[in-house]
Amino acid sequence: MMLRDTNSKSNIQKVGIVGQGKMGSGIFNYLLDFNFDLVWVCSSNADTDKLNKQFVKKIKRLLNAGIIDHQRFDWLMRTSITPNLDDLQYCDLIIEAVPEIPELKKGLFLQLDQIVQPEAIFTSNSSSIHPSELSPPGNRSGLFAGLHFFYPVPLKNIVEFTLTANTTINTTATVESFLESIHRRFIILDEQSSFMLNKIFLDVQNEAFMIVQTGHCSQFQMDQLVRKYLFPFGVFDFCDSVGIDTMLASIRNYTRGYPHKEHFSALISALQRLVNEGKFGVKSQEGFFKYPIKEIPAEEPVNTAEIVEHLRQTWLTSSKQFTARAHIPIDDANYAIREYFDLPKGPFE
């Protein structure tokens, strides 16, 4: 179900964010606008002294510009940016946002379980790994859930809140109140329907890839068509932006339980070839495309209308199937899908 913003007050006071990538930094910066004591743990490779100096410089600038007052400035000065997991000891909620490597995430939560107070709630921002696969054993399993924000965090007002079979009612209520207090709308999913929004787009991505493979259009033409007629972003440039290695790991996770997973084998093989060649997308300056890319309009294929309609029907069918599987009300599904795809209307409107 989807819960609207309410006036309920979260009993979470201190929040820890682990990970300094675009999601970890995005969640940290978003939460700065709310009344939490924040601890942002970055890797030992990060220059936390530099990050702290930049942060203090930023909030001093806000103070001098009259955007925040002295009271708010003093509150923000309590923020901790650190490489030390021990600094998370007294957090009420932990949000993990490290790379999509199961062993890395599992090891992190095992460490945190020995550090953080027993009643603290652990959540993972993973976009493809079920929370039950990451949860430490024992009592913490009832205090564990998935909390999947989308990038960019300030602009994507939707979060997938995924419950495990062990997530307690109290944990669910506490995280709901937290999300409401930070003005984030969300859908509650079980692990059978987890990562619903990414899976809907995967169905479209896979169909687009197969159309290109059969020679009906080029990768560039496909992205041009998708951006013009369907979504604000293309299929292949989306993969390059996220990272080919990240996309490969995610798609393998999404499809491993699919009865028809061989339907995605060609796309998976193509992603694996790019990874083997060291082509990880924008971050390596080459993936499906070379960067910086020259946006020269390509002539549309003769069967443009057929291609666009096929992809649109794929999107609609997938949206219906995943919405029904997750038992989400139509209005809520429309909102979530509309927000994810950055569209004025959802699939059922």
BELCORMO-V782837 format. One record per residue. N is the residue number from 0. RES is the residue in three letters. PSI is psi in whole degrees, -180 to 180 (NA if undefined). BURIAL is # if it has 9 or more other C-alpha atoms within 8 Angstrom, else .. D_FIRST is the distance of its C-alpha to the first C-alpha in Angstrom with 1 decimal. Layout:
N | RES | PSI | BURIAL | D_FIRST
N | RES | PSI | BURIAL | D_FIRST
//
This chain:
0 | MET | 165 | # | 0.0
1 | MET | 134 | # | 3.8
2 | LEU | 136 | . | 6.6
3 | ARG | 167 | . | 9.9
4 | ASP | 138 | # | 13.2
5 | THR | -179 | . | 14.9
6 | ASN | 12 | . | 18.4
7 | SER | 149 | . | 17.5
8 | LYS | 128 | . | 19.9
9 | SER | 143 | # | 19.3
10 | ASN | 11 | . | 21.9
11 | ILE | 126 | # | 22.2
12 | GLN | -35 | # | 25.5
13 | LYS | 124 | # | 26.7
14 | VAL | 134 | # | 24.8
15 | GLY | 136 | # | 26.4
16 | ILE | 130 | # | 25.8
17 | VAL | 120 | # | 27.6
18 | GLY | 131 | # | 28.7
19 | GLN | 15 | # | 30.5
20 | GLY | -169 | . | 29.5
21 | LYS | -30 | . | 27.7
22 | MET | -46 | # | 24.3
23 | GLY | -46 | # | 25.8
24 | SER | -35 | # | 27.9
25 | GLY | -43 | # | 25.1
26 | ILE | -44 | # | 22.8
27 | PHE | -51 | # | 26.0
28 | ASN | -34 | . | 27.1
29 | TYR | -43 | # | 23.8
30 | LEU | -15 | # | 23.7
31 | LEU | -21 | # | 27.3
32 | ASP | -1 | . | 26.2
33 | PHE | 167 | . | 24.7
34 | ASN | 67 | . | 26.5
35 | PHE | 148 | # | 26.3
36 | ASP | 123 | # | 29.2
37 | LEU | 138 | # | 28.6
38 | VAL | 117 | # | 30.3
39 | TRP | 112 | # | 30.2
40 | VAL | 119 | # | 31.8
41 | CYS | 166 | # | 33.3
42 | SER | 165 | . | 35.3
43 | SER | -18 | . | 39.0
44 | ASN | -16 | . | 39.9
45 | ALA | 147 | . | 38.4
46 | ASP | 84 | . | 40.8
47 | THR | -29 | # | 39.1
48 | ASP | -43 | . | 42.2
49 | LYS | -42 | . | 41.9
50 | LEU | -40 | # | 38.1
51 | ASN | -43 | # | 38.9
52 | LYS | -42 | . | 41.8
53 | GLN | -39 | . | 39.7
54 | PHE | -47 | . | 37.0
55 | VAL | -41 | # | 39.6
56 | LYS | -40 | . | 41.3
57 | LYS | -48 | . | 38.1
58 | ILE | -26 | # | 37.4
59 | LYS | -39 | # | 41.1
60 | ARG | -40 | . | 41.0
61 | LEU | -39 | # | 38.0
62 | LEU | -47 | # | 40.0
63 | ASN | -29 | . | 43.2
64 | ALA | -4 | . | 41.5
65 | GLY | 12 | . | 40.2
66 | ILE | -34 | . | 36.5
67 | ILE | 156 | # | 36.0
68 | ASP | 179 | . | 38.3
69 | HIS | -34 | . | 40.1
70 | GLN | -45 | . | 37.7
71 | ARG | -39 | . | 34.8
72 | PHE | -46 | # | 37.2
73 | ASP | -38 | . | 38.2
74 | TRP | -47 | . | 34.5
75 | LEU | -27 | # | 33.9
76 | MET | -14 | . | 37.2
77 | ARG | -11 | . | 35.6
78 | THR | 139 | # | 33.4
79 | SER | 126 | . | 34.5
80 | ILE | 116 | # | 34.7
81 | THR | 156 | # | 36.2
82 | PRO | 0 | # | 36.8
83 | ASN | 118 | . | 36.8
84 | LEU | -29 | # | 33.9
85 | ASP | -24 | . | 35.7
86 | ASP | -8 | . | 34.7
87 | LEU | 2 | # | 31.1
88 | GLN | -43 | # | 32.4
89 | TYR | 19 | . | 31.1
90 | CYS | 145 | # | 27.7
91 | ASP | -26 | # | 24.7
92 | LEU | 133 | # | 22.2
93 | ILE | 132 | # | 23.3
94 | ILE | 112 | # | 21.7
95 | GLU | 132 | # | 23.6
96 | ALA | 49 | # | 24.2
97 | VAL | 171 | # | 27.3
98 | PRO | 157 | . | 28.2
99 | GLU | 62 | # | 26.4
100 | ILE | 110 | . | 29.1
101 | PRO | -45 | . | 27.9
102 | GLU | -38 | . | 31.1
103 | LEU | -46 | # | 31.0
104 | LYS | -45 | # | 27.5
105 | LYS | -46 | # | 28.3
106 | GLY | -39 | . | 31.6
107 | LEU | -47 | . | 30.2
108 | PHE | -32 | # | 27.8
109 | LEU | -40 | # | 30.7
110 | GLN | -47 | . | 32.8
111 | LEU | -33 | # | 30.2
112 | ASP | -27 | # | 29.9
113 | GLN | -10 | . | 33.5
114 | ILE | -48 | # | 33.4
115 | VAL | 150 | # | 30.3
116 | GLN | 147 | # | 30.2
117 | PRO | -28 | . | 28.8
118 | GLU | -1 | . | 25.9
119 | ALA | 148 | # | 24.5
120 | ILE | 134 | # | 21.1
121 | PHE | 136 | # | 21.4
122 | THR | 151 | # | 18.9
123 | SER | 134 | # | 19.7
124 | ASN | 15 | # | 19.1
125 | SER | 141 | # | 20.2
126 | SER | 4 | # | 19.1
127 | SER | -9 | # | 20.2
128 | ILE | 127 | # | 21.0
129 | HIS | 138 | # | 18.8
130 | PRO | -33 | # | 18.7
131 | SER | -23 | # | 20.4
132 | GLU | -15 | . | 23.3
133 | LEU | -17 | # | 23.9
134 | SER | 135 | # | 23.6
135 | PRO | 152 | # | 27.0
136 | PRO | 166 | . | 28.0
137 | GLY | -153 | . | 28.3
138 | ASN | -24 | . | 26.5
139 | ARG | -21 | # | 24.6
140 | SER | -30 | # | 22.4
141 | GLY | -12 | # | 20.3
142 | LEU | 28 | # | 20.1
143 | PHE | 141 | # | 19.0
144 | ALA | 168 | # | 15.8
145 | GLY | 140 | # | 15.2
146 | LEU | 87 | # | 14.7
147 | HIS | 100 | # | 15.3
148 | PHE | 165 | # | 16.5
149 | PHE | 155 | # | 18.0
150 | TYR | 138 | # | 21.6
151 | PRO | 136 | . | 22.9
152 | VAL | -44 | # | 20.8
153 | PRO | -25 | . | 21.9
154 | LEU | -19 | . | 21.2
155 | LYS | 92 | # | 17.9
156 | ASN | 63 | # | 15.3
157 | ILE | 138 | # | 12.4
158 | VAL | 136 | # | 11.8
159 | GLU | 114 | # | 10.4
160 | PHE | 106 | # | 10.0
161 | THR | 126 | # | 11.3
162 | LEU | 143 | # | 12.2
163 | THR | 175 | # | 15.5
164 | ALA | -19 | . | 16.8
165 | ASN | -9 | . | 18.6
166 | THR | 126 | # | 16.2
167 | THR | 162 | . | 16.9
168 | ILE | -40 | . | 14.9
169 | ASN | -40 | . | 17.0
170 | THR | -44 | # | 16.3
171 | THR | -47 | # | 12.5
172 | ALA | -39 | . | 13.2
173 | THR | -44 | # | 15.9
174 | VAL | -37 | . | 14.1
175 | GLU | -48 | . | 11.3
176 | SER | -38 | # | 14.4
177 | PHE | -48 | # | 16.1
178 | LEU | -40 | # | 13.7
179 | GLU | -39 | # | 13.7
180 | SER | -23 | # | 17.5
181 | ILE | 13 | . | 18.0
182 | HIS | 40 | . | 16.2
183 | ARG | 127 | # | 13.7
184 | ARG | 153 | # | 10.4
185 | PHE | 160 | # | 8.0
186 | ILE | 140 | # | 5.4
187 | ILE | 126 | # | 5.5
188 | LEU | 152 | # | 7.9
189 | ASP | 176 | # | 10.8
190 | GLU | -19 | # | 14.2
191 | GLN | -27 | . | 14.7
192 | SER | 19 | # | 12.2
193 | SER | 155 | # | 13.0
194 | PHE | 37 | # | 14.4
195 | MET | -45 | . | 12.9
196 | LEU | -42 | # | 14.2
197 | ASN | -36 | . | 17.6
198 | LYS | -35 | # | 17.9
199 | ILE | -46 | # | 17.5
200 | PHE | -34 | # | 20.3
201 | LEU | -40 | # | 22.3
202 | ASP | -40 | # | 22.8
203 | VAL | -45 | # | 24.2
204 | GLN | -44 | # | 26.3
205 | ASN | -42 | # | 27.7
206 | GLU | -41 | # | 28.8
207 | ALA | -42 | # | 30.3
208 | PHE | -44 | # | 32.2
209 | MET | -34 | # | 33.6
210 | ILE | -42 | # | 34.8
211 | VAL | -42 | # | 36.6
212 | GLN | -32 | . | 38.0
213 | THR | 2 | . | 39.5
214 | GLY | 12 | . | 41.3
215 | HIS | -23 | # | 39.8
216 | CYS | 169 | # | 39.3
217 | SER | 169 | . | 39.5
218 | GLN | -44 | # | 36.8
219 | PHE | -45 | . | 37.7
220 | GLN | -42 | # | 37.6
221 | MET | -48 | # | 34.2
222 | ASP | -37 | # | 32.7
223 | GLN | -42 | # | 34.6
224 | LEU | -45 | # | 33.2
225 | VAL | -45 | # | 29.6
226 | ARG | -33 | # | 29.9
227 | LYS | -39 | . | 31.8
228 | TYR | -16 | . | 29.8
229 | LEU | -68 | # | 26.3
230 | PHE | 164 | # | 24.9
231 | PRO | -7 | # | 26.5
232 | PHE | 154 | # | 27.2
233 | GLY | 178 | # | 29.1
234 | VAL | -49 | # | 28.5
235 | PHE | -37 | # | 31.4
236 | ASP | -26 | # | 31.5
237 | PHE | -47 | # | 27.9
238 | CYS | -45 | # | 29.0
239 | ASP | -37 | # | 32.0
240 | SER | -45 | # | 30.1
241 | VAL | -38 | # | 27.7
242 | GLY | 124 | # | 30.6
243 | ILE | -40 | # | 31.9
244 | ASP | -40 | # | 31.9
245 | THR | -42 | # | 28.3
246 | MET | -43 | # | 27.2
247 | LEU | -48 | # | 29.4
248 | ALA | -42 | # | 27.9
249 | SER | -47 | # | 24.3
250 | ILE | -38 | # | 25.0
251 | ARG | -41 | # | 26.9
252 | ASN | -43 | # | 24.0
253 | TYR | -41 | # | 21.5
254 | THR | -6 | # | 24.0
255 | ARG | -26 | . | 25.7
256 | GLY | 3 | . | 23.7
257 | TYR | 135 | . | 23.8
258 | PRO | -20 | . | 26.3
259 | HIS | 37 | . | 27.5
260 | LYS | -22 | # | 27.7
261 | GLU | -19 | . | 31.3
262 | HIS | -23 | . | 29.9
263 | PHE | 5 | # | 29.2
264 | SER | -36 | . | 32.5
265 | ALA | -42 | . | 34.4
266 | LEU | -44 | # | 32.0
267 | ILE | -43 | # | 31.8
268 | SER | -40 | . | 35.7
269 | ALA | -42 | . | 36.0
270 | LEU | -41 | # | 33.9
271 | GLN | -40 | # | 35.9
272 | ARG | -43 | . | 39.2
273 | LEU | -42 | # | 38.3
274 | VAL | -44 | # | 37.4
275 | ASN | -29 | . | 40.7
276 | GLU | 3 | . | 42.5
277 | GLY | 21 | . | 41.1
278 | LYS | 98 | # | 39.1
279 | PHE | 8 | # | 35.9
280 | GLY | -149 | # | 35.1
281 | VAL | -40 | # | 35.5
282 | LYS | -21 | . | 36.2
283 | SER | 6 | # | 39.2
284 | GLN | 11 | # | 40.1
285 | GLU | 136 | # | 39.7
286 | GLY | -115 | # | 37.1
287 | PHE | -30 | # | 36.7
288 | PHE | 162 | # | 38.5
289 | LYS | 144 | # | 41.2
290 | TYR | 146 | . | 40.6
291 | PRO | 140 | . | 41.3
292 | ILE | 141 | . | 40.5
293 | LYS | 116 | . | 42.6
294 | GLU | 80 | . | 40.6
295 | ILE | 116 | . | 43.2
296 | PRO | 133 | . | 41.8
297 | ALA | 152 | . | 42.3
298 | GLU | 135 | . | 43.3
299 | GLU | 145 | . | 40.5
300 | PRO | 158 | . | 40.9
301 | VAL | -27 | . | 42.4
302 | ASN | 36 | . | 39.3
303 | THR | -49 | # | 36.8
304 | ALA | -40 | . | 35.3
305 | GLU | -44 | . | 34.8
306 | ILE | -49 | # | 33.3
307 | VAL | -43 | # | 30.8
308 | GLU | -39 | . | 29.8
309 | HIS | -45 | . | 29.4
310 | LEU | -38 | # | 27.0
311 | ARG | -42 | # | 25.1
312 | GLN | -35 | . | 24.7
313 | THR | -45 | # | 23.7
314 | TRP | -46 | # | 20.9
315 | LEU | -47 | # | 19.7
316 | THR | -45 | . | 20.1
317 | SER | -42 | # | 18.3
318 | SER | -44 | # | 15.3
319 | LYS | -45 | . | 15.2
320 | GLN | -47 | . | 15.7
321 | PHE | -34 | # | 13.1
322 | THR | -44 | # | 10.3
323 | ALA | -41 | . | 11.6
324 | ARG | -35 | . | 12.1
325 | ALA | -5 | # | 8.6
326 | HIS | 45 | . | 7.4
327 | ILE | 132 | # | 5.2
328 | PRO | 147 | # | 6.6
329 | ILE | -46 | . | 9.8
330 | ASP | -39 | . | 10.0
331 | ASP | -40 | # | 7.1
332 | ALA | -42 | # | 8.8
333 | ASN | -46 | # | 12.0
334 | TYR | -49 | # | 11.5
335 | ALA | -46 | # | 10.7
336 | ILE | -40 | # | 13.5
337 | ARG | -43 | # | 15.7
338 | GLU | -42 | # | 15.6
339 | TYR | -47 | # | 16.3
340 | PHE | -2 | . | 19.1
341 | ASP | 55 | . | 20.4
342 | LEU | 154 | # | 20.7
343 | PRO | -22 | . | 21.1
344 | LYS | 147 | . | 19.2
345 | GLY | 177 | # | 16.3
346 | PRO | -21 | # | 17.3
347 | PHE | 14 | . | 16.4
348 | GLU | NA | . | 18.2
//
